Amino acid sequence: MDDTFSPGKSKDLAPPYQAIARIYDKMMLHVEYDHWAAFLTALFDREINPPRRIIELGCGSGVMAEKLSRCGYQITGYDRSQAMIAVARGKIKDDNLRFETATFADFPTEEKFDAAICLYDSINYILDYGELIKFLARVKEVITPGGIFIFDICTRWNSFINFRGFFDDGEIDGWYYQRRSDYSSKTHIHTNDFVVYPRFEPSRQQREHHEQFIYSAGQIQSAIKKAGWKLEAKFDDITLRSAKLHSLRVHFLARNCKF
């Protein structure tokens, strides 16, 4: 194993998305954000009363929020990473956008929205099923009656075939990064370990360790019901096709309504 990834004490780790915030957008250039935004707007446009005010949970550096804002939506984004929120605030100046720091457990519930989104398997960072139910119930508190919540998960099939023993590295704006991913079929924990440092200065490295729990579709459906939502659709990846057994990503659309 590369010495860069040698085990370290937890106190030596930066919080997730602190070290990589400065290079995150360019590291994710392969993500089809325009296609993703078009997918979301297509779902919004299918609504009898299309949403205008949207809350994004796990908004990261604000890439999706900015794209949806350009389509006329008012977006309030929350993320637990102060570094990612700082990036979002620094690069985006738009009256339709607001970015705040908050976790899935403590984002404010006083303000009401027409819809909520939580994307790029952010929900997989909730490692406990009970906490997942609490999160879904908390989101329901901020959505007006009849409003919707759209979120996605990385599937077990995706983690199994694409991320066991995965390694990637590169250089972005003078910063060198390495990423190592793995997945356990026994625990269903998907890990991502990052090392970031100025090129040729490994002594200044910062390390991050990420853990995600890869839920089954059945677990998600059960949690949706227990949290008081009505599940209306499951989509295969970023398409309007129905999810299938070997979908790599599944989007769920749940509605805030009485059964």
KEFILUM-656124 format. One record per residue (C-alpha): residue number from 1; chain; x, y, z. Coordinates in Angstrom, 3 decimals, m for minus. Example, Ala and Ser with C-alpha at 12.3 -4.5 7.8 and 13.67 -1.06 7.14 Angstrom:
<sites>
<site><k>1</k><c>A</c><c1>12.300</c1><c2>m4.500</c2><c3>7.800</c3></site>
<site><k>2</k><c>A</c><c1>13.670</c1><c2>m1.060</c2><c3>7.140</c3></site>
</sites>
This chain:
<sites>
<site><k>1</k><c>A</c><c1>0.000</c1><c2>0.000</c2><c3>0.000</c3></site>
<site><k>2</k><c>A</c><c1>1.173</c1><c2>3.529</c2><c3>m0.762</c3></site>
<site><k>3</k><c>A</c><c1>2.694</c1><c2>5.076</c2><c3>2.382</c3></site>
<site><k>4</k><c>A</c><c1>0.471</c1><c2>8.087</c2><c3>1.856</c3></site>
<site><k>5</k><c>A</c><c1>m2.423</c1><c2>5.898</c2><c3>2.933</c3></site>
<site><k>6</k><c>A</c><c1>m0.751</c1><c2>4.440</c2><c3>5.985</c3></site>
<site><k>7</k><c>A</c><c1>m3.109</c1><c2>4.281</c2><c3>8.987</c3></site>
<site><k>8</k><c>A</c><c1>m3.301</c1><c2>7.379</c2><c3>11.145</c3></site>
<site><k>9</k><c>A</c><c1>m5.076</c1><c2>8.414</c2><c3>14.288</c3></site>
<site><k>10</k><c>A</c><c1>m8.542</c1><c2>9.931</c2><c3>13.962</c3></site>
<site><k>11</k><c>A</c><c1>m7.247</c1><c2>13.217</c2><c3>15.377</c3></site>
<site><k>12</k><c>A</c><c1>m4.990</c1><c2>13.483</c2><c3>12.321</c3></site>
<site><k>13</k><c>A</c><c1>m7.965</c1><c2>13.457</c2><c3>9.956</c3></site>
<site><k>14</k><c>A</c><c1>m9.631</c1><c2>16.561</c2><c3>8.589</c3></site>
<site><k>15</k><c>A</c><c1>m13.447</c1><c2>16.589</c2><c3>8.650</c3></site>
<site><k>16</k><c>A</c><c1>m14.970</c1><c2>15.260</c2><c3>5.408</c3></site>
<site><k>17</k><c>A</c><c1>m14.865</c1><c2>17.810</c2><c3>2.578</c3></site>
<site><k>18</k><c>A</c><c1>m12.557</c1><c2>20.224</c2><c3>4.377</c3></site>
<site><k>19</k><c>A</c><c1>m9.301</c1><c2>19.329</c2><c3>2.674</c3></site>
<site><k>20</k><c>A</c><c1>m10.798</c1><c2>18.563</c2><c3>m0.738</c3></site>
<site><k>21</k><c>A</c><c1>m13.123</c1><c2>21.589</c2><c3>m0.840</c3></site>
<site><k>22</k><c>A</c><c1>m10.546</c1><c2>23.687</c2><c3>m2.695</c3></site>
<site><k>23</k><c>A</c><c1>m10.339</c1><c2>21.203</c2><c3>m5.571</c3></site>
<site><k>24</k><c>A</c><c1>m13.712</c1><c2>19.483</c2><c3>m5.346</c3></site>
<site><k>25</k><c>A</c><c1>m15.391</c1><c2>21.165</c2><c3>m8.336</c3></site>
<site><k>26</k><c>A</c><c1>m12.563</c1><c2>20.326</c2><c3>m10.735</c3></site>
<site><k>27</k><c>A</c><c1>m12.216</c1><c2>16.831</c2><c3>m9.290</c3></site>
<site><k>28</k><c>A</c><c1>m15.911</c1><c2>16.300</c2><c3>m10.159</c3></site>
<site><k>29</k><c>A</c><c1>m15.802</c1><c2>17.643</c2><c3>m13.722</c3></site>
<site><k>30</k><c>A</c><c1>m16.855</c1><c2>14.197</c2><c3>m14.948</c3></site>
<site><k>31</k><c>A</c><c1>m20.259</c1><c2>14.532</c2><c3>m13.253</c3></site>
<site><k>32</k><c>A</c><c1>m23.062</c1><c2>15.387</c2><c3>m15.680</c3></site>
<site><k>33</k><c>A</c><c1>m24.542</c1><c2>18.198</c2><c3>m13.615</c3></site>
<site><k>34</k><c>A</c><c1>m26.399</c1><c2>19.738</c2><c3>m16.579</c3></site>
<site><k>35</k><c>A</c><c1>m28.100</c1><c2>16.422</c2><c3>m17.284</c3></site>
<site><k>36</k><c>A</c><c1>m28.893</c1><c2>16.044</c2><c3>m13.574</c3></site>
<site><k>37</k><c>A</c><c1>m30.441</c1><c2>19.526</c2><c3>m13.434</c3></site>
<site><k>38</k><c>A</c><c1>m32.532</c1><c2>18.752</c2><c3>m16.524</c3></site>
<site><k>39</k><c>A</c><c1>m33.737</c1><c2>15.542</c2><c3>m14.864</c3></site>
<site><k>40</k><c>A</c><c1>m34.839</c1><c2>17.451</c2><c3>m11.761</c3></site>
<site><k>41</k><c>A</c><c1>m36.580</c1><c2>20.216</c2><c3>m13.696</c3></site>
<site><k>42</k><c>A</c><c1>m38.422</c1><c2>17.582</c2><c3>m15.738</c3></site>
<site><k>43</k><c>A</c><c1>m39.749</c1><c2>16.102</c2><c3>m12.491</c3></site>
<site><k>44</k><c>A</c><c1>m40.663</c1><c2>19.534</c2><c3>m11.154</c3></site>
<site><k>45</k><c>A</c><c1>m42.498</c1><c2>20.394</c2><c3>m14.375</c3></site>
<site><k>46</k><c>A</c><c1>m44.645</c1><c2>17.282</c2><c3>m14.043</c3></site>
<site><k>47</k><c>A</c><c1>m46.134</c1><c2>18.636</c2><c3>m10.825</c3></site>
<site><k>48</k><c>A</c><c1>m49.631</c1><c2>20.171</c2><c3>m10.878</c3></site>
<site><k>49</k><c>A</c><c1>m48.149</c1><c2>23.040</c2><c3>m8.911</c3></site>
<site><k>50</k><c>A</c><c1>m44.481</c1><c2>23.133</c2><c3>m9.948</c3></site>
<site><k>51</k><c>A</c><c1>m42.219</c1><c2>24.045</c2><c3>m7.011</c3></site>
<site><k>52</k><c>A</c><c1>m40.427</c1><c2>27.382</c2><c3>m6.896</c3></site>
<site><k>53</k><c>A</c><c1>m38.818</c1><c2>27.420</c2><c3>m3.438</c3></site>
<site><k>54</k><c>A</c><c1>m36.469</c1><c2>24.491</c2><c3>m2.907</c3></site>
<site><k>55</k><c>A</c><c1>m34.247</c1><c2>23.374</c2><c3>m0.047</c3></site>
<site><k>56</k><c>A</c><c1>m31.116</c1><c2>21.423</c2><c3>m0.956</c3></site>
<site><k>57</k><c>A</c><c1>m29.601</c1><c2>19.318</c2><c3>1.808</c3></site>
<site><k>58</k><c>A</c><c1>m25.968</c1><c2>18.364</c2><c3>1.342</c3></site>
<site><k>59</k><c>A</c><c1>m25.540</c1><c2>21.151</c2><c3>m1.212</c3></site>
<site><k>60</k><c>A</c><c1>m21.745</c1><c2>20.942</c2><c3>m1.223</c3></site>
<site><k>61</k><c>A</c><c1>m20.109</c1><c2>23.696</c2><c3>m3.230</c3></site>
<site><k>62</k><c>A</c><c1>m23.404</c1><c2>24.815</c2><c3>m4.738</c3></site>
<site><k>63</k><c>A</c><c1>m23.023</c1><c2>23.496</c2><c3>m8.284</c3></site>
<site><k>64</k><c>A</c><c1>m26.551</c1><c2>22.081</c2><c3>m8.542</c3></site>
<site><k>65</k><c>A</c><c1>m28.097</c1><c2>24.987</c2><c3>m6.653</c3></site>
<site><k>66</k><c>A</c><c1>m26.594</c1><c2>27.424</c2><c3>m9.135</c3></site>
<site><k>67</k><c>A</c><c1>m27.848</c1><c2>25.466</c2><c3>m12.131</c3></site>
<site><k>68</k><c>A</c><c1>m31.381</c1><c2>25.274</c2><c3>m10.718</c3></site>
<site><k>69</k><c>A</c><c1>m31.295</c1><c2>28.965</c2><c3>m9.859</c3></site>
<site><k>70</k><c>A</c><c1>m30.593</c1><c2>29.735</c2><c3>m13.496</c3></site>
<site><k>71</k><c>A</c><c1>m33.854</c1><c2>27.910</c2><c3>m14.265</c3></site>
<site><k>72</k><c>A</c><c1>m35.752</c1><c2>30.319</c2><c3>m12.011</c3></site>
<site><k>73</k><c>A</c><c1>m35.892</c1><c2>28.369</c2><c3>m8.736</c3></site>
<site><k>74</k><c>A</c><c1>m35.148</c1><c2>29.915</c2><c3>m5.359</c3></site>
<site><k>75</k><c>A</c><c1>m32.688</c1><c2>27.643</c2><c3>m3.562</c3></site>
<site><k>76</k><c>A</c><c1>m31.596</c1><c2>27.476</c2><c3>0.049</c3></site>
<site><k>77</k><c>A</c><c1>m28.662</c1><c2>25.124</c2><c3>0.466</c3></site>
<site><k>78</k><c>A</c><c1>m27.367</c1><c2>23.518</c2><c3>3.640</c3></site>
<site><k>79</k><c>A</c><c1>m24.183</c1><c2>21.531</c2><c3>4.107</c3></site>
<site><k>80</k><c>A</c><c1>m22.284</c1><c2>20.391</c2><c3>7.191</c3></site>
<site><k>81</k><c>A</c><c1>m18.927</c1><c2>21.347</c2><c3>5.668</c3></site>
<site><k>82</k><c>A</c><c1>m18.002</c1><c2>24.947</c2><c3>6.414</c3></site>
<site><k>83</k><c>A</c><c1>m15.280</c1><c2>24.709</c2><c3>3.778</c3></site>
<site><k>84</k><c>A</c><c1>m17.731</c1><c2>23.695</c2><c3>1.038</c3></site>
<site><k>85</k><c>A</c><c1>m20.188</c1><c2>26.420</c2><c3>2.024</c3></site>
<site><k>86</k><c>A</c><c1>m17.331</c1><c2>28.936</c2><c3>1.883</c3></site>
<site><k>87</k><c>A</c><c1>m16.560</c1><c2>27.799</c2><c3>m1.670</c3></site>
<site><k>88</k><c>A</c><c1>m20.228</c1><c2>28.118</c2><c3>m2.648</c3></site>
<site><k>89</k><c>A</c><c1>m20.517</c1><c2>31.619</c2><c3>m1.191</c3></site>
<site><k>90</k><c>A</c><c1>m17.240</c1><c2>32.719</c2><c3>m2.725</c3></site>
<site><k>91</k><c>A</c><c1>m17.992</c1><c2>31.751</c2><c3>m6.306</c3></site>
<site><k>92</k><c>A</c><c1>m21.770</c1><c2>32.295</c2><c3>m6.592</c3></site>
<site><k>93</k><c>A</c><c1>m23.474</c1><c2>35.665</c2><c3>m6.358</c3></site>
<site><k>94</k><c>A</c><c1>m27.179</c1><c2>35.201</c2><c3>m6.982</c3></site>
<site><k>95</k><c>A</c><c1>m30.175</c1><c2>36.679</c2><c3>m5.181</c3></site>
<site><k>96</k><c>A</c><c1>m32.060</c1><c2>33.405</c2><c3>m5.679</c3></site>
<site><k>97</k><c>A</c><c1>m29.477</c1><c2>31.478</c2><c3>m3.670</c3></site>
<site><k>98</k><c>A</c><c1>m28.640</c1><c2>31.218</c2><c3>0.020</c3></site>
<site><k>99</k><c>A</c><c1>m26.065</c1><c2>28.920</c2><c3>1.568</c3></site>
<site><k>100</k><c>A</c><c1>m25.846</c1><c2>27.982</c2><c3>5.246</c3></site>
<site><k>101</k><c>A</c><c1>m23.893</c1><c2>25.510</c2><c3>7.361</c3></site>
<site><k>102</k><c>A</c><c1>m26.015</c1><c2>22.820</c2><c3>9.042</c3></site>
<site><k>103</k><c>A</c><c1>m26.085</c1><c2>19.054</c2><c3>9.436</c3></site>
<site><k>104</k><c>A</c><c1>m28.863</c1><c2>16.667</c2><c3>8.494</c3></site>
<site><k>105</k><c>A</c><c1>m29.847</c1><c2>16.633</c2><c3>12.173</c3></site>
<site><k>106</k><c>A</c><c1>m29.977</c1><c2>20.368</c2><c3>12.892</c3></site>
<site><k>107</k><c>A</c><c1>m30.989</c1><c2>22.292</c2><c3>9.756</c3></site>
<site><k>108</k><c>A</c><c1>m33.746</c1><c2>24.814</c2><c3>10.593</c3></site>
<site><k>109</k><c>A</c><c1>m37.350</c1><c2>23.719</c2><c3>10.189</c3></site>
<site><k>110</k><c>A</c><c1>m39.166</c1><c2>27.048</c2><c3>10.588</c3></site>
<site><k>111</k><c>A</c><c1>m38.982</c1><c2>28.029</c2><c3>6.916</c3></site>
<site><k>112</k><c>A</c><c1>m41.228</c1><c2>26.135</c2><c3>4.491</c3></site>
<site><k>113</k><c>A</c><c1>m40.408</c1><c2>24.996</c2><c3>0.953</c3></site>
<site><k>114</k><c>A</c><c1>m42.250</c1><c2>23.507</c2><c3>m2.019</c3></site>
<site><k>115</k><c>A</c><c1>m39.680</c1><c2>20.769</c2><c3>m2.543</c3></site>
<site><k>116</k><c>A</c><c1>m36.466</c1><c2>19.301</c2><c3>m1.161</c3></site>
<site><k>117</k><c>A</c><c1>m33.533</c1><c2>17.640</c2><c3>m2.867</c3></site>
<site><k>118</k><c>A</c><c1>m30.584</c1><c2>15.659</c2><c3>m1.503</c3></site>
<site><k>119</k><c>A</c><c1>m28.252</c1><c2>14.455</c2><c3>m4.236</c3></site>
<site><k>120</k><c>A</c><c1>m25.108</c1><c2>12.536</c2><c3>m5.160</c3></site>
<site><k>121</k><c>A</c><c1>m25.693</c1><c2>9.823</c2><c3>m2.547</c3></site>
<site><k>122</k><c>A</c><c1>m25.386</c1><c2>12.356</c2><c3>0.278</c3></site>
<site><k>123</k><c>A</c><c1>m28.024</c1><c2>10.400</c2><c3>2.159</c3></site>
<site><k>124</k><c>A</c><c1>m25.645</c1><c2>7.428</c2><c3>2.282</c3></site>
<site><k>125</k><c>A</c><c1>m23.620</c1><c2>9.393</c2><c3>4.853</c3></site>
<site><k>126</k><c>A</c><c1>m26.373</c1><c2>8.585</c2><c3>7.349</c3></site>
<site><k>127</k><c>A</c><c1>m24.936</c1><c2>5.383</c2><c3>8.819</c3></site>
<site><k>128</k><c>A</c><c1>m27.833</c1><c2>4.386</c2><c3>11.083</c3></site>
<site><k>129</k><c>A</c><c1>m31.289</c1><c2>3.329</c2><c3>9.896</c3></site>
<site><k>130</k><c>A</c><c1>m32.998</c1><c2>5.033</c2><c3>12.834</c3></site>
<site><k>131</k><c>A</c><c1>m31.198</c1><c2>8.283</c2><c3>12.042</c3></site>
<site><k>132</k><c>A</c><c1>m32.289</c1><c2>7.938</c2><c3>8.420</c3></site>
<site><k>133</k><c>A</c><c1>m35.935</c1><c2>7.841</c2><c3>9.521</c3></site>
<site><k>134</k><c>A</c><c1>m35.385</c1><c2>10.892</c2><c3>11.732</c3></site>
<site><k>135</k><c>A</c><c1>m33.811</c1><c2>12.764</c2><c3>8.833</c3></site>
<site><k>136</k><c>A</c><c1>m36.669</c1><c2>11.959</c2><c3>6.473</c3></site>
<site><k>137</k><c>A</c><c1>m39.178</c1><c2>13.060</c2><c3>9.115</c3></site>
<site><k>138</k><c>A</c><c1>m37.272</c1><c2>16.297</c2><c3>9.652</c3></site>
<site><k>139</k><c>A</c><c1>m37.321</c1><c2>17.049</c2><c3>5.927</c3></site>
<site><k>140</k><c>A</c><c1>m41.083</c1><c2>16.497</c2><c3>5.955</c3></site>
<site><k>141</k><c>A</c><c1>m41.417</c1><c2>19.301</c2><c3>8.523</c3></site>
<site><k>142</k><c>A</c><c1>m40.126</c1><c2>21.900</c2><c3>6.044</c3></site>
<site><k>143</k><c>A</c><c1>m42.163</c1><c2>20.810</c2><c3>3.008</c3></site>
<site><k>144</k><c>A</c><c1>m45.588</c1><c2>22.261</c2><c3>2.341</c3></site>
<site><k>145</k><c>A</c><c1>m48.525</c1><c2>19.804</c2><c3>2.003</c3></site>
<site><k>146</k><c>A</c><c1>m48.367</c1><c2>18.142</c2><c3>m1.382</c3></site>
<site><k>147</k><c>A</c><c1>m44.695</c1><c2>19.023</c2><c3>m1.791</c3></site>
<site><k>148</k><c>A</c><c1>m42.035</c1><c2>16.530</c2><c3>m2.831</c3></site>
<site><k>149</k><c>A</c><c1>m38.636</c1><c2>15.255</c2><c3>m1.770</c3></site>
<site><k>150</k><c>A</c><c1>m36.245</c1><c2>13.907</c2><c3>m4.401</c3></site>
<site><k>151</k><c>A</c><c1>m33.096</c1><c2>12.120</c2><c3>m3.297</c3></site>
<site><k>152</k><c>A</c><c1>m30.789</c1><c2>9.425</c2><c3>m4.583</c3></site>
<site><k>153</k><c>A</c><c1>m28.669</c1><c2>6.598</c2><c3>m3.231</c3></site>
<site><k>154</k><c>A</c><c1>m25.581</c1><c2>4.819</c2><c3>m4.454</c3></site>
<site><k>155</k><c>A</c><c1>m26.684</c1><c2>1.189</c2><c3>m4.718</c3></site>
<site><k>156</k><c>A</c><c1>m24.958</c1><c2>m1.894</c2><c3>m3.358</c3></site>
<site><k>157</k><c>A</c><c1>m24.469</c1><c2>m3.110</c2><c3>m6.914</c3></site>
<site><k>158</k><c>A</c><c1>m22.681</c1><c2>0.130</c2><c3>m7.825</c3></site>
<site><k>159</k><c>A</c><c1>m20.377</c1><c2>m0.026</c2><c3>m4.808</c3></site>
<site><k>160</k><c>A</c><c1>m19.681</c1><c2>m3.717</c2><c3>m5.413</c3></site>
<site><k>161</k><c>A</c><c1>m18.728</c1><c2>m3.526</c2><c3>m9.081</c3></site>
<site><k>162</k><c>A</c><c1>m17.142</c1><c2>m0.079</c2><c3>m9.249</c3></site>
<site><k>163</k><c>A</c><c1>m15.534</c1><c2>0.809</c2><c3>m5.928</c3></site>
<site><k>164</k><c>A</c><c1>m13.864</c1><c2>m2.237</c2><c3>m4.401</c3></site>
<site><k>165</k><c>A</c><c1>m10.163</c1><c2>m1.398</c2><c3>m4.429</c3></site>
<site><k>166</k><c>A</c><c1>m10.719</c1><c2>1.750</c2><c3>m6.490</c3></site>
<site><k>167</k><c>A</c><c1>m7.797</c1><c2>4.184</c2><c3>m6.746</c3></site>
<site><k>168</k><c>A</c><c1>m7.515</c1><c2>7.565</c2><c3>m8.407</c3></site>
<site><k>169</k><c>A</c><c1>m5.031</c1><c2>10.427</c2><c3>m8.267</c3></site>
<site><k>170</k><c>A</c><c1>m4.244</c1><c2>13.642</c2><c3>m10.045</c3></site>
<site><k>171</k><c>A</c><c1>m3.144</c1><c2>17.244</c2><c3>m9.803</c3></site>
<site><k>172</k><c>A</c><c1>m5.468</c1><c2>20.241</c2><c3>m9.740</c3></site>
<site><k>173</k><c>A</c><c1>m4.270</c1><c2>23.836</c2><c3>m9.523</c3></site>
<site><k>174</k><c>A</c><c1>m0.998</c1><c2>22.809</c2><c3>m7.921</c3></site>
<site><k>175</k><c>A</c><c1>m2.607</c1><c2>20.411</c2><c3>m5.434</c3></site>
<site><k>176</k><c>A</c><c1>m1.982</c1><c2>16.687</c2><c3>m5.661</c3></site>
<site><k>177</k><c>A</c><c1>m4.713</c1><c2>14.333</c2><c3>m4.509</c3></site>
<site><k>178</k><c>A</c><c1>m5.151</c1><c2>10.616</c2><c3>m4.063</c3></site>
<site><k>179</k><c>A</c><c1>m8.406</c1><c2>8.804</c2><c3>m3.480</c3></site>
<site><k>180</k><c>A</c><c1>m8.824</c1><c2>5.196</c2><c3>m2.430</c3></site>
<site><k>181</k><c>A</c><c1>m12.285</c1><c2>3.621</c2><c3>m2.178</c3></site>
<site><k>182</k><c>A</c><c1>m13.503</c1><c2>0.270</c2><c3>m0.950</c3></site>
<site><k>183</k><c>A</c><c1>m16.735</c1><c2>m1.534</c2><c3>m0.157</c3></site>
<site><k>184</k><c>A</c><c1>m17.578</c1><c2>m4.383</c2><c3>2.216</c3></site>
<site><k>185</k><c>A</c><c1>m20.432</c1><c2>m6.664</c2><c3>1.145</c3></site>
<site><k>186</k><c>A</c><c1>m20.581</c1><c2>m7.868</c2><c3>4.749</c3></site>
<site><k>187</k><c>A</c><c1>m21.037</c1><c2>m4.515</c2><c3>6.514</c3></site>
<site><k>188</k><c>A</c><c1>m22.305</c1><c2>m2.552</c2><c3>3.478</c3></site>
<site><k>189</k><c>A</c><c1>m19.889</c1><c2>0.244</c2><c3>4.400</c3></site>
<site><k>190</k><c>A</c><c1>m18.397</c1><c2>2.162</c2><c3>1.483</c3></site>
<site><k>191</k><c>A</c><c1>m15.217</c1><c2>4.067</c2><c3>2.377</c3></site>
<site><k>192</k><c>A</c><c1>m13.415</c1><c2>6.895</c2><c3>0.604</c3></site>
<site><k>193</k><c>A</c><c1>m9.980</c1><c2>7.998</c2><c3>1.802</c3></site>
<site><k>194</k><c>A</c><c1>m8.423</c1><c2>11.184</c2><c3>0.464</c3></site>
<site><k>195</k><c>A</c><c1>m4.963</c1><c2>12.689</c2><c3>0.725</c3></site>
<site><k>196</k><c>A</c><c1>m4.423</c1><c2>16.258</c2><c3>m0.500</c3></site>
<site><k>197</k><c>A</c><c1>m1.215</c1><c2>18.299</c2><c3>m0.455</c3></site>
<site><k>198</k><c>A</c><c1>0.647</c1><c2>20.955</c2><c3>m2.459</c3></site>
<site><k>199</k><c>A</c><c1>2.552</c1><c2>19.252</c2><c3>m5.243</c3></site>
<site><k>200</k><c>A</c><c1>6.005</c1><c2>18.102</c2><c3>m4.036</c3></site>
<site><k>201</k><c>A</c><c1>5.150</c1><c2>19.000</c2><c3>m0.413</c3></site>
<site><k>202</k><c>A</c><c1>3.734</c1><c2>15.760</c2><c3>1.033</c3></site>
<site><k>203</k><c>A</c><c1>4.697</c1><c2>16.903</c2><c3>4.517</c3></site>
<site><k>204</k><c>A</c><c1>1.761</c1><c2>19.330</c2><c3>4.299</c3></site>
<site><k>205</k><c>A</c><c1>m0.733</c1><c2>16.615</c2><c3>3.463</c3></site>
<site><k>206</k><c>A</c><c1>m4.287</c1><c2>16.638</c2><c3>4.768</c3></site>
<site><k>207</k><c>A</c><c1>m6.224</c1><c2>13.393</c2><c3>5.052</c3></site>
<site><k>208</k><c>A</c><c1>m9.936</c1><c2>12.655</c2><c3>5.061</c3></site>
<site><k>209</k><c>A</c><c1>m11.833</c1><c2>9.449</c2><c3>5.767</c3></site>
<site><k>210</k><c>A</c><c1>m15.422</c1><c2>9.143</c2><c3>4.540</c3></site>
<site><k>211</k><c>A</c><c1>m17.872</c1><c2>6.383</c2><c3>5.402</c3></site>
<site><k>212</k><c>A</c><c1>m21.205</c1><c2>5.722</c2><c3>3.765</c3></site>
<site><k>213</k><c>A</c><c1>m23.769</c1><c2>3.024</c2><c3>4.491</c3></site>
<site><k>214</k><c>A</c><c1>m25.137</c1><c2>1.545</c2><c3>1.290</c3></site>
<site><k>215</k><c>A</c><c1>m28.807</c1><c2>0.868</c2><c3>1.926</c3></site>
<site><k>216</k><c>A</c><c1>m30.941</c1><c2>m1.542</c2><c3>m0.031</c3></site>
<site><k>217</k><c>A</c><c1>m33.890</c1><c2>m0.102</c2><c3>m1.945</c3></site>
<site><k>218</k><c>A</c><c1>m36.168</c1><c2>m1.964</c2><c3>0.448</c3></site>
<site><k>219</k><c>A</c><c1>m34.626</c1><c2>m0.270</c2><c3>3.476</c3></site>
<site><k>220</k><c>A</c><c1>m35.096</c1><c2>3.138</c2><c3>1.879</c3></site>
<site><k>221</k><c>A</c><c1>m38.716</c1><c2>2.411</c2><c3>1.006</c3></site>
<site><k>222</k><c>A</c><c1>m39.402</c1><c2>1.267</c2><c3>4.549</c3></site>
<site><k>223</k><c>A</c><c1>m37.782</c1><c2>4.379</c2><c3>6.028</c3></site>
<site><k>224</k><c>A</c><c1>m39.797</c1><c2>6.631</c2><c3>3.704</c3></site>
<site><k>225</k><c>A</c><c1>m43.037</c1><c2>5.062</c2><c3>4.909</c3></site>
<site><k>226</k><c>A</c><c1>m42.058</c1><c2>5.164</c2><c3>8.594</c3></site>
<site><k>227</k><c>A</c><c1>m41.190</c1><c2>8.856</c2><c3>8.275</c3></site>
<site><k>228</k><c>A</c><c1>m44.691</c1><c2>9.628</c2><c3>6.983</c3></site>
<site><k>229</k><c>A</c><c1>m43.980</c1><c2>10.183</c2><c3>3.302</c3></site>
<site><k>230</k><c>A</c><c1>m45.738</c1><c2>8.563</c2><c3>0.347</c3></site>
<site><k>231</k><c>A</c><c1>m43.319</c1><c2>6.990</c2><c3>m2.119</c3></site>
<site><k>232</k><c>A</c><c1>m44.442</c1><c2>7.784</c2><c3>m5.652</c3></site>
<site><k>233</k><c>A</c><c1>m41.571</c1><c2>6.756</c2><c3>m7.900</c3></site>
<site><k>234</k><c>A</c><c1>m38.118</c1><c2>5.183</c2><c3>m8.127</c3></site>
<site><k>235</k><c>A</c><c1>m35.953</c1><c2>6.125</c2><c3>m11.101</c3></site>
<site><k>236</k><c>A</c><c1>m33.008</c1><c2>4.351</c2><c3>m12.694</c3></site>
<site><k>237</k><c>A</c><c1>m29.970</c1><c2>6.595</c2><c3>m12.303</c3></site>
<site><k>238</k><c>A</c><c1>m30.573</c1><c2>10.051</c2><c3>m13.845</c3></site>
<site><k>239</k><c>A</c><c1>m33.405</c1><c2>8.967</c2><c3>m16.144</c3></site>
<site><k>240</k><c>A</c><c1>m37.190</c1><c2>8.810</c2><c3>m16.036</c3></site>
<site><k>241</k><c>A</c><c1>m37.063</c1><c2>5.028</c2><c3>m16.410</c3></site>
<site><k>242</k><c>A</c><c1>m38.116</c1><c2>2.911</c2><c3>m13.446</c3></site>
<site><k>243</k><c>A</c><c1>m35.352</c1><c2>1.634</c2><c3>m11.192</c3></site>
<site><k>244</k><c>A</c><c1>m34.200</c1><c2>m1.933</c2><c3>m11.777</c3></site>
<site><k>245</k><c>A</c><c1>m32.336</c1><c2>m4.615</c2><c3>m9.864</c3></site>
<site><k>246</k><c>A</c><c1>m28.916</c1><c2>m3.538</c2><c3>m11.102</c3></site>
<site><k>247</k><c>A</c><c1>m29.387</c1><c2>0.223</c2><c3>m11.154</c3></site>
<site><k>248</k><c>A</c><c1>m26.172</c1><c2>1.986</c2><c3>m10.186</c3></site>
<site><k>249</k><c>A</c><c1>m28.056</c1><c2>4.888</c2><c3>m8.673</c3></site>
<site><k>250</k><c>A</c><c1>m31.710</c1><c2>5.172</c2><c3>m7.684</c3></site>
<site><k>251</k><c>A</c><c1>m33.673</c1><c2>8.386</c2><c3>m7.290</c3></site>
<site><k>252</k><c>A</c><c1>m36.696</c1><c2>8.314</c2><c3>m5.005</c3></site>
<site><k>253</k><c>A</c><c1>m39.585</c1><c2>10.763</c2><c3>m5.269</c3></site>
<site><k>254</k><c>A</c><c1>m41.658</c1><c2>10.999</c2><c3>m2.082</c3></site>
<site><k>255</k><c>A</c><c1>m44.671</c1><c2>13.220</c2><c3>m1.426</c3></site>
<site><k>256</k><c>A</c><c1>m45.803</c1><c2>14.965</c2><c3>1.723</c3></site>
<site><k>257</k><c>A</c><c1>m49.438</c1><c2>13.902</c2><c3>1.823</c3></site>
<site><k>258</k><c>A</c><c1>m51.886</c1><c2>11.868</c2><c3>3.863</c3></site>
<site><k>259</k><c>A</c><c1>m52.174</c1><c2>8.176</c2><c3>2.999</c3></site>
</sites>
